[in-house]
């Protein structure tokens, strides 16, 4: 017979067969049954022990619901602010000065325009005074040249203004921020919504890009987009507008940047160098500061017009103020080149004279040194103006680019 004691089994914890209880005249207790009339509430058992329930559990009041709703709204606002920080592009480069970006840019524009205007006014008065002492034929030529220069600057400004008014403001897409937002578990729903919104925005940009009309194709060709490039852009545009061609948004954005925007960037860089080379040549051979300033303004505005036509977009209010401010400031610096050009000329003259002295050439060294110094100083002035124009053009391309570079 199995043992009745659990401890006697070597296998501790293994139950054994219960021993047989002999009935020695004792009546076993009757099984307790629940009366049919008693109904158990939810959660109760036959043992009569109620379930463990928190003592402060009570239905939410209207005030509690309002407080919870307020907390949810505050949390959602914080998440949205974080998302906007991740995906908001700042192509102007002002960074933490974003709150004061527009006032600072407008102040810079007004200051640069006023400085350049005051300088040009003084220089024009000086040129008019010099022309007054010249013969009549020289005066007529000088007046005609000033009118032609002023007309070119006015034409370039009006052409840019008219094109600018017809273009849509650039809302740059930051793909890097969308990827970072997608990695945030709590904000994946927002990343999906913002990605779809950005993709729809770029699809609208592709549909409105002027590649079909003959007039638009000629204008793009003048801006540096050849017929071959335009044909490639049309092919890539059709691919991007096909909803069943790309499996994910990342592939779509990559194709847009590599297949469409890359050609626009290449054309924009070519136009920047095209106009910068002309600024270099003209300011190097210009006879006075008025021509330097006018030529710089004309070529810079023409460059901005070509860039806006290439991207078919315009910058925002802050970006436009920064661009125009830098245009006038570069024009002022171009006019000021004559002030320090004499110093550069003397340095070139001295270096060339010493170089000829080392090789033992003394005849004509002074005259050659003067010529080299003059030409070298003018070439240096033109090259510095070229560098300023290239920097301005690349900054403008960064403002106008539809999708930011990672």
Rosetta blueprint (number, residue, H / E / L):
1 X L
2 X L
3 X L
4 X L
5 X L
6 X H
7 X H
8 X H
9 X L
10 X L
11 X L
12 X L
13 X L
14 X L
15 X L
16 X L
17 X L
18 X L
19 X L
20 X L
21 X L
22 X L
23 X L
24 X L
25 X L
26 X L
27 X L
28 X L
29 X L
30 X L
31 X L
32 X L
33 X L
34 X L
35 X L
36 X L
37 X L
38 X L
39 X L
40 X L
41 X L
42 X L
43 X L
44 X L
45 X L
46 X L
47 X L
48 X L
49 X L
50 X L
51 X L
52 X L
53 X L
54 X L
55 X L
56 X L
57 X L
58 X L
59 X L
60 X L
61 X L
62 X H
63 X H
64 X H
65 X H
66 X H
67 X H
68 X H
69 X H
70 X H
71 X H
72 X H
73 X H
74 X H
75 X H
76 X H
77 X H
78 X H
79 X H
80 X H
81 X H
82 X H
83 X H
84 X H
85 X H
86 X H
87 X H
88 X L
89 X L
90 X L
91 X L
92 X L
93 X L
94 X L
95 X H
96 X H
97 X H
98 X H
99 X H
100 X H
101 X H
102 X H
103 X H
104 X H
105 X H
106 X H
107 X H
108 X H
109 X H
110 X H
111 X H
112 X H
113 X H
114 X H
115 X H
116 X H
117 X H
118 X H
119 X H
120 X H
121 X H
122 X H
123 X H
124 X H
125 X H
126 X H
127 X H
128 X H
129 X H
130 X H
131 X H
132 X H
133 X L
134 X L
135 X L
136 X H
137 X H
138 X H
139 X H
140 X H
141 X H
142 X H
143 X H
144 X H
145 X H
146 X H
147 X H
148 X H
149 X H
150 X H
151 X H
152 X H
153 X H
154 X H
155 X H
156 X H
157 X H
158 X H
159 X H
160 X H
161 X H
162 X H
163 X H
164 X H
165 X H
166 X H
167 X L
168 X E
169 X E
170 X L
171 X L
172 X L
173 X E
174 X L
175 X H
176 X H
177 X H
178 X H
179 X H
180 X H
181 X H
182 X H
183 X H
184 X L
185 X H
186 X H
187 X H
188 X H
189 X H
190 X H
191 X H
192 X H
193 X H
194 X H
195 X H
196 X H
197 X H
198 X H
199 X H
200 X H
201 X H
202 X H
203 X H
204 X H
205 X H
206 X H
207 X H
208 X H
209 X L
210 X L
211 X L
212 X L
213 X L
214 X H
215 X H
216 X H
217 X H
218 X H
219 X H
220 X H
221 X H
222 X H
223 X L
224 X L
225 X L
226 X L
227 X H
228 X H
229 X H
230 X H
231 X H
232 X H
233 X H
234 X H
235 X H
236 X H
237 X H
238 X H
239 X H
240 X H
241 X L
242 X L
243 X L
244 X L
245 X L
246 X L
247 X L
248 X L
249 X H
250 X H
251 X H
252 X H
253 X H
254 X H
255 X H
256 X H
257 X H
258 X H
259 X H
260 X H
261 X H
262 X H
263 X H
264 X H
265 X H
266 X H
267 X H
268 X H
269 X H
270 X H
271 X H
272 X H
273 X H
274 X H
275 X H
276 X H
277 X H
278 X H
279 X H
280 X H
281 X H
282 X H
283 X H
284 X H
285 X H
286 X L
287 X L
288 X L
289 X H
290 X H
291 X H
292 X H
293 X H
294 X H
295 X H
296 X H
297 X H
298 X H
299 X H
300 X H
301 X H
302 X H
303 X H
304 X H
305 X H
306 X H
307 X H
308 X H
309 X H
310 X H
311 X H
312 X L
313 X E
314 X E
315 X L
316 X L
317 X H
318 X H
319 X H
320 X H
321 X H
322 X H
323 X H
324 X H
325 X H
326 X H
327 X H
328 X H
329 X H
330 X H
331 X H
332 X H
333 X H
334 X H
335 X H
336 X L
337 X H
338 X H
339 X H
340 X H
341 X H
342 X H
343 X H
344 X H
345 X H
346 X H
347 X H
348 X H
349 X H
350 X H
351 X H
352 X H
353 X H
354 X H
355 X H
356 X H
357 X H
358 X H
359 X L
360 X L
361 X L
362 X L
363 X L
364 X L
365 X H
366 X H
367 X H
368 X H
369 X H
370 X H
371 X H
372 X H
373 X H
374 X H
375 X H
376 X H
377 X H
378 X H
379 X H
380 X H
381 X H
382 X H
383 X H
384 X H
385 X H
386 X H
387 X H
388 X H
389 X H
390 X H
391 X H
392 X H
393 X H
394 X H
395 X H
396 X H
397 X H
398 X H
399 X H
400 X H
401 X L
402 X L
403 X E
404 X L
405 X L
406 X L
